[in-house]
Amino acid sequence: MENEDKLVPAAMQIIINAGDARKLSFEAADAIAEGDFTTAVELLDQAQVKVREAHRQHTDCIQAAAAGEDLPYSMLFTHAQDTLMTVNSEYRLVRKLTAVFQRIDERLTALEKIDIDAESGAV
């Protein structure tokens, strides 16, 4: 029972931190859609802190099991692991999309500048 008591708070912290990271990642995706890359990066930096904290909690439990601590099966902990893996994938995808869309935006801005310069006769 003592080891089960350890898994429940750990699982809840993983779920809470992963959920916060998901919310921040989706807010970053909304910022990308608005072309606000500065806000997107700030939100993703905050999400990264949450993912790392969730991962730390997860790692602590895995290390305890590897050290021989008998941790019982927990459906809640399994859910927490699944949530963490999914959110980490979402976070990484939004982080990558930020870089892609930022690069596209930079290229379009450069092309627009060329068009404006051509129309004004500047070279």
C-alpha positions as CSV (number, residue, x, y, z in Angstrom):
1,M,0.0,0.0,0.0
2,E,2.9,2.4,0.7
3,N,4.3,2.1,-2.8
4,E,0.8,2.5,-4.3
5,D,0.5,5.7,-2.3
6,K,3.7,6.9,-4.0
7,L,2.3,6.3,-7.5
8,V,-0.9,8.2,-7.1
9,P,0.6,11.6,-6.3
10,A,3.3,11.0,-8.9
11,A,0.7,10.1,-11.6
12,M,-1.4,13.1,-10.7
13,Q,1.7,15.4,-11.0
14,I,2.5,13.9,-14.4
15,I,-1.0,14.4,-15.6
16,I,-1.3,18.0,-14.3
17,N,2.1,19.1,-15.8
18,A,1.4,17.3,-19.1
19,G,-2.0,18.9,-19.3
20,D,-0.5,22.3,-18.6
21,A,2.0,21.6,-21.4
22,R,-0.7,20.6,-23.8
23,K,-2.7,23.8,-23.1
24,L,0.4,26.0,-23.6
25,S,1.3,24.1,-26.8
26,F,-2.1,24.6,-28.2
27,E,-2.1,28.3,-27.3
28,A,1.3,28.5,-29.1
29,A,-0.3,26.9,-32.2
30,D,-3.0,29.6,-32.0
31,A,-0.3,32.2,-31.8
32,I,1.4,30.7,-34.9
33,A,-1.9,30.9,-36.8
34,E,-2.0,34.6,-35.9
35,G,1.6,35.1,-37.1
36,D,2.7,35.9,-33.5
37,F,5.9,33.9,-33.4
38,T,7.3,35.7,-30.3
39,T,4.3,34.7,-28.2
40,A,4.4,31.1,-29.7
41,V,8.0,30.7,-28.7
42,E,7.4,32.1,-25.2
43,L,4.4,29.7,-24.7
44,L,6.5,26.7,-26.0
45,D,9.3,27.6,-23.6
46,Q,6.7,27.5,-20.7
47,A,5.4,24.2,-22.1
48,Q,8.9,22.7,-22.2
49,V,9.3,23.4,-18.4
50,K,6.0,21.6,-17.8
51,V,7.0,18.6,-20.0
52,R,10.4,18.4,-18.2
53,E,8.7,18.4,-14.8
54,A,6.3,15.7,-15.8
55,H,9.2,13.7,-17.2
56,R,11.2,14.1,-14.0
57,Q,8.3,12.7,-12.0
58,H,8.0,9.8,-14.4
59,T,11.8,9.1,-14.3
60,D,11.8,9.2,-10.4
61,C,9.2,6.3,-10.4
62,I,11.1,4.4,-13.1
63,Q,14.3,4.7,-11.2
64,A,12.7,3.5,-8.0
65,A,11.4,0.4,-9.8
66,A,14.8,-0.1,-11.4
67,A,16.4,0.1,-7.9
68,G,14.2,-2.8,-6.8
69,E,11.3,-0.9,-5.2
70,D,8.2,-3.0,-5.7
71,L,5.7,-0.7,-7.4
72,P,2.3,-2.3,-8.1
73,Y,0.5,-1.9,-11.4
74,S,-1.5,1.3,-11.5
75,M,-4.0,2.2,-14.2
76,L,-3.7,5.8,-13.2
77,F,0.1,5.7,-13.7
78,T,-0.4,4.0,-17.0
79,H,-2.7,6.8,-18.0
80,A,-0.2,9.4,-16.8
81,Q,2.6,7.8,-18.9
82,D,0.3,7.7,-22.0
83,T,-0.7,11.4,-21.5
84,L,3.0,12.4,-21.1
85,M,4.1,10.6,-24.3
86,T,1.2,12.1,-26.3
87,V,1.7,15.6,-25.0
88,N,5.4,15.4,-25.6
89,S,4.7,14.5,-29.2
90,E,2.3,17.4,-29.6
91,Y,4.7,19.8,-28.0
92,R,7.5,18.7,-30.3
93,L,5.3,19.0,-33.3
94,V,4.1,22.5,-32.5
95,R,7.8,23.5,-31.7
96,K,8.8,22.2,-35.2
97,L,5.8,23.9,-36.9
98,T,6.8,27.2,-35.3
99,A,10.2,27.0,-36.9
100,V,8.7,26.0,-40.3
101,F,6.0,28.7,-40.3
102,Q,8.5,31.3,-39.1
103,R,10.8,30.5,-42.0
104,I,8.0,30.7,-44.5
105,D,6.9,34.0,-43.0
106,E,10.5,35.3,-43.3
107,R,10.7,34.2,-47.0
108,L,7.3,35.8,-47.8
109,T,8.3,39.0,-46.2
110,A,11.6,39.0,-48.2
111,L,9.6,38.4,-51.4
112,E,7.2,41.2,-50.6
113,K,10.1,43.6,-50.0
114,I,11.5,42.6,-53.5
115,D,8.1,43.3,-55.0
116,I,7.8,46.7,-53.3
117,D,11.4,47.6,-54.3
118,A,10.6,46.6,-57.9
119,E,7.4,48.7,-58.0
120,S,9.2,51.7,-56.6
121,G,12.1,51.4,-59.1
122,A,14.6,50.7,-56.3
123,V,17.1,47.9,-57.0
